[in-house]
Amino acid sequence: MDNLGFVLGASAIGAGLAMIAGLGPGIGEGICGGKAVEAIGRQPEASGAITRQMIIGDALAETTGLYSLIVALLLMYANPFIGQLK
């Protein structure tokens, strides 16, 4: 197998694994949203504060998903390893 094929194959596998990392934030945000709805159901008068905290938590969780998307896109379309081949 030539080096270019190996690098492209490994990059595709790495990009796929990076996108699998996006499952964690999705699951975490779903759990966070469900717990926020439960909390608002118990204390409707605190809905503003609960919603604000939920949005902050979701934003922090989403950053890991965005980083994995950026890594996957870099590996697929702007691969830094191809320039190292001789």
N, C-alpha and C positions, 0 to 999 in steps of 0.2 A: 504494500500500500504506500502511495506517495505521501509526503508530508502535508501537502495542502488538503488532501482528503481527510487525513487524520485530524488536522486542526479544525476543519469545518464540521466534521462529525462530533468531535468533542465539544465544540462551541454550541452545536444544536442541542446536545444532551445537557450542557450547562444552562442554556436558556430555558429548556423545559423544566429543569430542577428549580431554577429561579422563579418560574411562574407557579410551580407547586407551592412555593413559599407564600404566594398570595392567598392561599386557602386559610391560613391562620388568622390574618386580620379580618377576613370576611366572617369567619366563625365568631371571633371575639366581638366584632361590632354587632352581630346578631344577638349574642348573649347580653351585651351592654344595653341594646335597645329594649330587649325583653324585660330586663331588670328595671329599666327606667319606667317602662309602662306599668309594671307592678307597683313601683314606688309612687307613681302619680295616682294610681288607683287607691292606694292606702292614704295618701296625703295630697289631695287635689290642690290645696292652697299653696303647696311648695312646688308646683309644676314648673315655674320659671327657673328656679334654682336647679332643679333636677335636670331639666332640659339643657341648661347651660353646661352643667357638669358632664352630661352625656355627650354633647357635641365636642367638648374638649377631649374627652377620652377617645371618641371615635377618630378625631383628627390625629391624635398621637398614634393610634393603632394603624391608621391608614398610611402613615409614612413608611412603614416597613413594606407594605404592599407596593407603594410607588417606587421604592428603591429596588425591589426585585424586578419590577417592570423595566426600569431604566437599565439594570444589568442585563436583562434578557435582550433588550433592543440593541444595546451596545455590542453584545456578543454576536448577534445576528447580522447587523448592518454596518457597524463601524468596528470590526474586529481588530483589536490591537495586536493580535498574535500573528496575523498574516504578514505584516511587515518584517517579522523576525525570521521568516523562512529564507533559505538560500537556494 
